[in-house]
Structure formats: C-alpha cells, structure tokens
Amino acid sequence: MTPELLALLQTPEGVEALAAAAVLVDGEPLAAASALRARGFGAELAAAALTQASLRHRAAVKFGSDATRMFFTRHGLEQATRAVVADRRAARLAAHGVETLADLGCGLGSDALAAARQGISVYAVEADPLTAALAAANAAAAGLSDLITVTCADATTVEVEKYDAVFADPARRQTGRGRVFDPKAYSPPWDFIAGLAERVPRTVLKLAPGIDHGLLPPGAEGEWVSVGGDLVEAAFWCGPLARVPRRATLAGTGELTGTGTERAPVGPVGAWFYDPDPAVVRSHLVAEFAALIGGRLGDPEIAYVYTDDPVDTPFARRLGVTDVLPFSLKRLRALLRERGVGTLEIRKRGSALVPDQLRKDLKLSGPHAAGLVLTRVEGQPTVLLTEHSRPPMP
C-alpha cells in the first residue's frame, strides 16, 4: 500500500474495485486477480483491492461491520485497538467531561473514531505518512472528519496542554527478533510518554500487557483488558481519570477491581479448580478474585484458585478436580491408560515441563478426553486431573 494507491481506492473506480474484490476474496488468489483485471481494473489496483478485501475480512473480528468500509495495512490491523475496547475507553473519557483529545500515535484511528462517536473533538497524530493517510481515510469513511483532524507529525512536538485530555499509544518497535516490549524502546520514548500526565492530568496510556506495575505513575490506575480470554492491552489512567488502584476488565463481560497488593488465603486443593482470566492475573487481582468466590490458593505463588463447592464466575474457567497426585510420569501414564484418555488438554503454572513433550512421553491412547494441570501445591510439583475444559460462565 502507498498513499497513491490509497487515494486511487477512494475514487469511484477504486470503490468499484473494492466492491468486486469483496465478492472474490474467498476464492483462489490468482483467479480473483485475473477476474478483476478482466473487468478492466489495472493490475496494481486489482492487487490493492484484493488486499484490502482480505484485510477487511480479517478486521471484522475487531471492528464488526465497520470493517467493510475501513482501510488497513497488515501491521496496522494487528496493532489497532479492538472496537469494543476503544468504545469503552471513549465512553469513560466522555463521562469525565473530556471534549477535546490529543491522540498521540493514532495508528489506523480506532481510538480516534471511538472518541469522535462520543462527541469528542480529536487531534490525531501519527508519525508514519501512510498510516496517517489511512487514519484520515477511516475518519472520512465513518463520516467523522468534522471531529477528527489527522496530522503526520512527531508526537513529541504536539502542544498537548491545549487539550482536555491526552491518549498515547506508543509504538513497540520491531526488530529481527520480533517486537520489543522494553518501554525504553517505545516510540515516542518512554520518558516523554511517562511525563505526559504532568503536563495534562487527564492522560491515558495504552501499553503492552506485560508492562511492569512499577512504571505506573503515582496515584494512577492500572487496567488490564482481555477480550474473549485474550489479554490485549494494559492502560494507565492518570490524574482525575483514575478510580481504583487496579482493574481487570473482561470486555463486554465484567470488571474486577482492587489494590493489587492483597494476598489470598492458602489451603488444600478443593473439588473445583479455577484458572483466572489473564486480565485478573496480570492486574494482580487474584486475591480479590479468590475472595469473590470464597476460594483459596494451593500455593502462595501460583495463581490457581480452589473451592469445595462450584461457583459460577465470568472471571475464570472452572473445572472439576478428579485426582490430585505428586508428579510421576510412570504413575500418570498408568492412570491415563486406565481411564482410556487419548485427548489431554494441559494447563501449567509453576512447572518447567513442556506440554507437547509430556504428551509424547505419556503415549496417550483411548476414546476419552480429560484436563491436566501441572502446578505446585505447598511448593511441591503436583498434577491435577480434571474434567475437560469448559468456557467461563457469562
């Protein structure tokens, strides 16, 4: 994708090519390209339209039906905030009286679009020219150009004090070994990002889920967000936007809040095992979750929770425990063979064992499925045999 191709896709000919590509995108790529060229579209436009049709199809998971009129790059789509997360954040900003927002590192514009739909006027800044052009195109496609101004610029040059609030989504740079999660490698630099709250009290930082809690500004709220069990981001809410020390948000499902410093009680393994949602674990709210269901840990350092009676909860997967035994490959293999277990779902926390290698070593065979948990109980390597997995209760 180039700015010139993006402009071409927005012409009447480009719109026609996109519509035709949307019908052909599920077919064989070479045949689809040939079909578009046969209809009179140039090879470059045909390829660009098919690429956009494919990306729009993938983007439906994040953006729903809005994806059919948006423009993407592969990298931009991967990094874009899911609509359900952006909408919730925008609603929270609007509830705090934010009317103008500086969006630093706007990417394809997901958060800017969500804020504008709440009536917030957004000054969106993106350092990459193509990405800035895509964000502007998405604002136009959504009919929100009157509320979103997109500028290609260095975020560090923005006079953020002119705005009610700041939202910053620093880029996590790519290297030959993949993405770098060290905040010192962020762009804009971490020192700039961390200093925004001193300039504009109502600041929100979107960060990688693995961000160190120790980097949370004094008095700020640390929020970890998951969607469908996938941990997607951390957000630091600063100044008057902060409500609680820590928050685990399961988008569209519920929230759990607390201090992030509580310790859960420790006791024996119970009849029911709970694997907390990753947002609960990363926000350090396992103790609050355990209190919510009247549960306990089997080991003070392992984030698995147990109860004697079943409790429905959206914040964890619950499994019935059938067997608890010290880890022994020989004994475990014999037990699974006796039960006729041929399919095994393995979870682990606090164990160095590799699940795929363990499956090979167990030499599974049989018609039944079961769950296996590799963990520690009172500091000792322990195996739990459980029912097969089930999703958390809504």
DOVEXLUM-553820 format. One record per residue (C-alpha): residue in three letters; x, y, z. Coordinates in steps of 0.02 Angstrom, whole numbers. Layout:
   r     c1     c2     c3
 ALA      X      Y      Z
...
REM end
This chain:
   r     c1     c2     c3
 MET      0      0      0
 THR     58    176    -43
 PRO    -27    345    -18
 GLU    -57    349   -206
 LEU   -144    180   -205
 LEU   -248    232    -54
 ALA   -305    386   -149
 LEU   -348    277   -300
 LEU   -451    160   -192
 GLN   -556    308   -137
 THR   -601    359   -315
 PRO   -761    293   -397
 GLU   -655    166   -492
 GLY   -571    112   -330
 VAL   -738     95   -240
 GLU   -800    -15   -383
 ALA   -642   -121   -374
 LEU   -662   -143   -186
 ALA   -842   -198   -207
 ALA   -792   -326   -338
 ALA   -646   -387   -233
 ALA   -759   -415    -83
 VAL   -856   -544   -184
 LEU   -699   -631   -249
 VAL   -589   -627    -94
 ASP   -634   -803    -34
 GLY   -582   -880   -200
 GLU   -412   -932   -266
 PRO   -299   -776   -265
 LEU   -234   -789   -444
 ALA   -408   -822   -511
 ALA   -478   -674   -413
 ALA   -342   -558   -479
 SER   -375   -617   -657
 ALA   -562   -589   -636
 LEU   -533   -410   -580
 ARG   -415   -374   -723
 ALA   -541   -449   -844
 ARG   -665   -318   -783
 GLY   -545   -181   -836
 PHE   -455   -142   -673
 GLY   -268   -118   -685
 ALA   -155   -248   -605
 GLU    -97   -130   -467
 LEU   -274    -76   -421
 ALA   -337   -256   -428
 ALA   -200   -314   -310
 ALA   -231   -170   -189
 ALA   -419   -201   -189
 LEU   -397   -386   -155
 THR   -275   -350    -14
 GLN   -398   -229     65
 ALA   -542   -352     45
 SER   -439   -485    133
 LEU   -389   -367    274
 ARG   -568   -307    295
 HIS   -625   -487    313
 ARG   -495   -516    449
 ALA   -536   -349    531
 ALA   -717   -398    561
 VAL   -659   -484    721
 LYS   -601   -316    790
 PHE   -720   -194    706
 GLY   -877   -290    659
 SER   -973   -222    509
 ASP   -874    -58    515
 ALA   -726   -154    442
 THR   -811   -161    272
 ARG   -777     24    241
 MET   -610     46    329
 PHE   -434     42    258
 PHE   -293    -62    332
 THR   -115   -122    323
 ARG    -71   -290    397
 HIS     38   -214    533
 GLY    -88    -76    569
 LEU   -229   -201    590
 GLU   -125   -307    708
 GLN    -91   -157    820
 ALA   -263    -74    809
 THR   -370    -65    965
 ARG   -523   -177    956
 ALA   -682    -76    938
 VAL   -760   -145   1098
 VAL   -607    -86   1197
 ALA   -594     83   1110
 ASP   -780    116   1133
 ARG   -772     81   1318
 ARG   -621    194   1340
 ALA   -704    335   1242
 ALA   -862    322   1346
 ARG   -759    336   1504
 LEU   -669    490   1439
 ALA   -834    571   1390
 ALA   -906    533   1563
 HIS   -760    632   1636
 GLY   -809    784   1534
 VAL   -673    770   1402
 GLU   -719    874   1248
 THR   -550    885   1160
 LEU   -422    746   1148
 ALA   -245    733   1081
 ASP   -220    557   1013
 LEU    -32    527   1001
 GLY     14    380    891
 CYS   -161    361    821
 GLY   -120    217    705
 LEU   -267    175    593
 GLY   -380    282    702
 SER   -479    156    803
 ASP   -473    256    966
 ALA   -498    421    875
 LEU   -655    353    791
 ALA   -724    291    957
 ALA   -691    459   1041
 ALA   -772    556    899
 ARG   -927    447    911
 GLN   -940    510   1090
 GLY   -938    688   1025
 ILE   -756    719   1073
 SER   -652    826    954
 VAL   -491    731    917
 TYR   -322    794    858
 ALA   -242    633    797
 VAL    -54    624    767
 GLU     40    488    675
 ALA    224    490    626
 ASP    208    373    476
 PRO    138    462    322
 LEU     44    311    253
 THR    -32    266    421
 ALA    -86    448    445
 ALA   -169    444    274
 LEU   -259    283    318
 ALA   -322    358    482
 ALA   -389    510    388
 ALA   -472    395    261
 ASN   -554    295    400
 ALA   -618    455    481
 ALA   -693    507    314
 ALA   -769    335    284
 ALA   -853    344    455
 GLY   -919    519    421
 LEU   -818    590    566
 SER   -696    705    477
 ASP   -778    856    559
 LEU   -723    790    730
 ILE   -556    709    686
 THR   -405    804    622
 VAL   -261    690    572
 THR    -85    760    560
 CYS     76    672    509
 ALA    198    733    641
 ASP    314    685    782
 ALA    207    664    938
 THR    338    749   1045
 THR    307    913    953
 VAL    122    923    997
 GLU     65   1059   1118
 VAL    -35    937   1221
 GLU    -80   1069   1351
 LYS   -208   1137   1227
 TYR   -319    985   1250
 ASP   -431    922   1390
 ALA   -350    750   1386
 VAL   -212    651   1304
 PHE   -217    472   1241
 ALA    -49    397   1194
 ASP    -17    230   1110
 PRO    172    218   1088
 ALA    238    102    953
 ARG    327    -54   1010
 ARG    469    -60    886
 GLN    505   -211    777
 THR    674   -297    771
 GLY    737   -451    682
 ARG    685   -550    836
 GLY    508   -481    839
 ARG    427   -344    942
 VAL    522   -262   1083
 PHE    425   -245   1246
 ASP    552   -142   1342
 PRO    471     30   1372
 LYS    641    110   1338
 ALA    620     55   1158
 TYR    449    136   1138
 SER    420    270   1007
 PRO    393    406   1065
 PRO    519    372   1204
 TRP    459    315   1374
 ASP    522    471   1461
 PHE    407    576   1351
 ILE    259    458   1374
 ALA    283    447   1563
 GLY    291    637   1577
 LEU    126    671   1488
 ALA     22    660   1648
 GLU    123    801   1724
 ARG     77    911   1576
 VAL   -104    856   1555
 PRO   -178    774   1712
 ARG   -312    680   1614
 THR   -194    562   1522
 VAL   -222    382   1466
 LEU    -79    272   1409
 LYS   -111    115   1307
 LEU     32     -6   1339
 ALA     86   -186   1312
 PRO      2   -306   1435
 GLY    170   -357   1505
 ILE    210   -181   1567
 ASP    293   -175   1738
 HIS    175   -120   1878
 GLY    320    -20   1946
 LEU    305    101   1799
 LEU    129    152   1850
 PRO    132    339   1892
 PRO     91    383   2074
 GLY    -97    384   2103
 ALA   -136    314   1930
 GLU   -249    166   1892
 GLY   -178     14   1806
 GLU   -305    -78   1698
 TRP   -279   -242   1606
 VAL   -404   -287   1471
 SER   -448   -454   1394
 VAL   -567   -496   1253
 GLY   -633   -673   1242
 GLY   -496   -735   1358
 ASP   -356   -650   1260
 LEU   -258   -517   1354
 VAL   -250   -371   1232
 GLU   -182   -219   1323
 ALA   -141   -125   1480
 ALA   -199     53   1509
 PHE   -135    178   1636
 TRP   -269    304   1686
 CYS   -189    457   1763
 GLY   -242    604   1870
 PRO   -430    628   1893
 LEU   -465    484   1772
 ALA   -402    357   1900
 ARG   -538    273   2003
 VAL   -455    122   2085
 PRO   -276     60   2101
 ARG   -302    -93   1988
 ARG   -438   -151   1870
 ALA   -461   -311   1769
 THR   -582   -283   1627
 LEU   -659   -426   1529
 ALA   -728   -328   1382
 GLY   -915   -348   1366
 THR   -920   -461   1520
 GLY   -869   -376   1683
 GLU   -739   -291   1789
 LEU   -643   -335   1946
 THR   -557   -201   2049
 GLY   -442   -195   2199
 THR   -275   -139   2266
 GLY   -165   -266   2178
 THR    -72   -295   2341
 GLU   -188   -414   2435
 ARG   -136   -593   2474
 ALA   -257   -737   2453
 PRO   -276   -872   2585
 VAL   -185  -1036   2553
 GLY   -258  -1207   2584
 PRO   -284  -1380   2512
 VAL   -339  -1417   2335
 GLY   -529  -1423   2328
 ALA   -654  -1512   2219
 TRP   -658  -1364   2099
 PHE   -513  -1282   2007
 TYR   -516  -1105   1934
 ASP   -395  -1035   1805
 PRO   -418   -846   1816
 ASP   -434   -740   1660
 PRO   -263   -669   1610
 ALA   -326   -492   1646
 VAL   -356   -544   1826
 VAL   -183   -620   1840
 ARG    -89   -477   1759
 SER   -181   -345   1862
 HIS   -127   -437   2020
 LEU   -308   -461   2073
 VAL   -304   -648   2104
 ALA   -333   -620   2291
 GLU   -486   -513   2253
 PHE   -549   -648   2136
 ALA   -522   -783   2268
 ALA   -620   -679   2394
 LEU   -760   -656   2268
 ILE   -788   -844   2254
 GLY   -735   -892   2430
 GLY   -582   -980   2362
 ARG   -401  -1010   2409
 LEU   -233  -1042   2328
 GLY   -144  -1209   2336
 ASP     22  -1119   2335
 PRO     53   -936   2381
 GLU    148   -903   2218
 ILE     33   -992   2095
 ALA   -122   -904   2025
 TYR   -239  -1054   2028
 VAL   -389  -1047   2144
 TYR   -487  -1189   2225
 THR   -657  -1208   2308
 ASP   -751  -1352   2386
 ASP   -915  -1305   2302
 PRO   -941  -1243   2123
 VAL   -962  -1055   2098
 ASP  -1013   -979   1932
 THR   -898   -837   1880
 PRO   -852   -745   1720
 PHE   -676   -713   1785
 ALA   -606   -890   1769
 ARG   -626  -1060   1690
 ARG   -692  -1185   1815
 LEU   -652  -1371   1809
 GLY   -696  -1514   1924
 VAL   -544  -1599   2002
 THR   -547  -1788   1993
 ASP   -371  -1832   2051
 VAL   -226  -1747   2142
 LEU    -56  -1832   2142
 PRO    129  -1791   2155
 PHE    207  -1782   1983
 SER    269  -1951   1922
 LEU    274  -1988   1736
 LYS    255  -2175   1763
 ARG    109  -2159   1883
 LEU     23  -2028   1774
 ARG     42  -2133   1616
 ALA    -35  -2283   1704
 LEU   -182  -2182   1769
 LEU   -222  -2106   1600
 ARG   -209  -2276   1516
 GLU   -327  -2348   1647
 ARG   -452  -2206   1612
 GLY   -437  -2227   1423
 VAL   -383  -2046   1398
 GLY   -324  -2010   1222
 THR   -352  -1822   1217
 LEU   -273  -1714   1351
 GLU   -289  -1526   1374
 ILE   -139  -1470   1476
 ARG   -125  -1313   1580
 LYS     28  -1265   1677
 ARG     86  -1134   1800
 GLY    241  -1155   1907
 SER    303  -1305   1809
 ALA    453  -1319   1694
 LEU    378  -1463   1595
 VAL    339  -1436   1410
 PRO    160  -1492   1371
 ASP    196  -1556   1194
 GLN    342  -1661   1255
 LEU    239  -1727   1401
 ARG    102  -1784   1281
 LYS    231  -1884   1184
 ASP    302  -1959   1342
 LEU    129  -2008   1406
 LYS     92  -2108   1246
 LEU    -93  -2068   1254
 SER   -224  -2182   1178
 GLY   -408  -2205   1210
 PRO   -579  -2129   1171
 HIS   -593  -2009   1317
 ALA   -538  -1828   1346
 ALA   -477  -1751   1508
 GLY   -387  -1600   1576
 LEU   -218  -1599   1659
 VAL   -146  -1462   1767
 LEU     40  -1453   1801
 THR     70  -1345   1953
 ARG    139  -1335   2129
 VAL     44  -1364   2291
 GLU    132  -1311   2450
 GLY    291  -1294   2347
 GLN    286  -1473   2279
 PRO    265  -1522   2095
 THR     85  -1582   2080
 VAL    -29  -1648   1945
 LEU   -217  -1619   1943
 LEU   -327  -1724   1831
 THR   -486  -1628   1789
 GLU   -640  -1631   1683
 HIS   -619  -1572   1503
 SER   -617  -1383   1486
 ARG   -774  -1277   1481
 PRO   -792  -1090   1448
 PRO   -820   -968   1593
 MET   -998   -927   1642
 PRO  -1063   -763   1567
REM end
